[in-house]
Amino acid sequence: MLARAVRARTIVEFGTSFGISTLHLAAALRDNGGGRLIGSEFEPSKIARARANLGAAGLSDLVEIREGDALQTLARDLPDSIDLVLLDGAKSLYSPILSLLEGRLRGGALIVADNADDSPEYLARVRSASGDYLSVPFADDVELSMRSEAAAPGDGSLQAG
Ligand SMILES: C[S@@+](CC[C@H](N)C(=O)[O-])C[C@H]1O[C@@H](n2cnc3c(N)ncnc32)[C@H](O)[C@@H]1O
């Protein structure tokens, strides 16, 4: 629903596992007219299952799952602009992973962090008064944050123009 609401075309997922969340996000991309989802997962056997699930759903063309530590695999070759991020891997890495992606988040991009209560450093960052994010707890132990327009790349030139 969130991916549909922001008309996401580019999504990054930290922690793909068997790809259940990936199926929902890729289906939203399809509904939005297409796009690209970059997933990340340590375990090759889980990636194989996720790829099979995506194939069965006819969504493989929208998804690239990067194998290995997301700290490495999400440090390169990212889309210029990211519309939505799902954080669902190791909770201690939420803030470092956000740092990898932050420069590509468009103004209004959403970040959904599952079990965010286990990552106090991350919560402090997205809830800080810096104005970089608007953030609210959402559902059960999920934090929903939005990259502010003012903090996103390109906004300065918009204001100057
Ligand atoms: C809770 S599961 C993800 C569930 C999935 N998002 C879903 O909803 O269907 C977390 C996954 O993150 C993976 N993971 C944890 N830390 C990781 C890292 N640093 N790099 C890549 N994958 C990681 C784990 O192997 C595990 O499969």
The ligand as a Gaussian input file, in Angstrom:
#p B3LYP/6-31G(d) Opt

LIG

0 1
 C       13.495000     -11.115000       8.933000
 S       14.321000     -11.809000       7.569000
 C       13.687000     -10.893000       6.195000
 C       12.264000     -11.197000       5.900000
 C       11.754000     -10.631000       4.595000
 N       12.043000      -9.203000       4.478000
 C       10.253000     -10.846000       4.488000
 O        9.502000     -10.079000       5.111000
 O        9.849000     -11.778000       3.799000
 C       15.945000     -11.122000       7.726000
 C       16.925000     -11.607000       6.679000
 O       18.007000     -10.683000       6.618000
 C       19.180000     -11.384000       6.307000
 N       20.318000     -10.543000       6.718000
 C       20.617000     -10.123000       7.970000
 N       21.713000      -9.353000       7.965000
 C       22.128000      -9.269000       6.661000
 C       23.202000      -8.618000       6.013000
 N       24.095000      -7.880000       6.694000
 N       23.289000      -8.721000       4.679000
 C       22.388000      -9.462000       3.968000
 N       21.350000     -10.114000       4.541000
 C       21.217000     -10.017000       5.869000
 C       19.051000     -12.693000       7.074000
 O       19.850000     -13.711000       6.491000
 C       17.551000     -12.977000       6.998000
 O       17.252000     -13.876000       5.945000

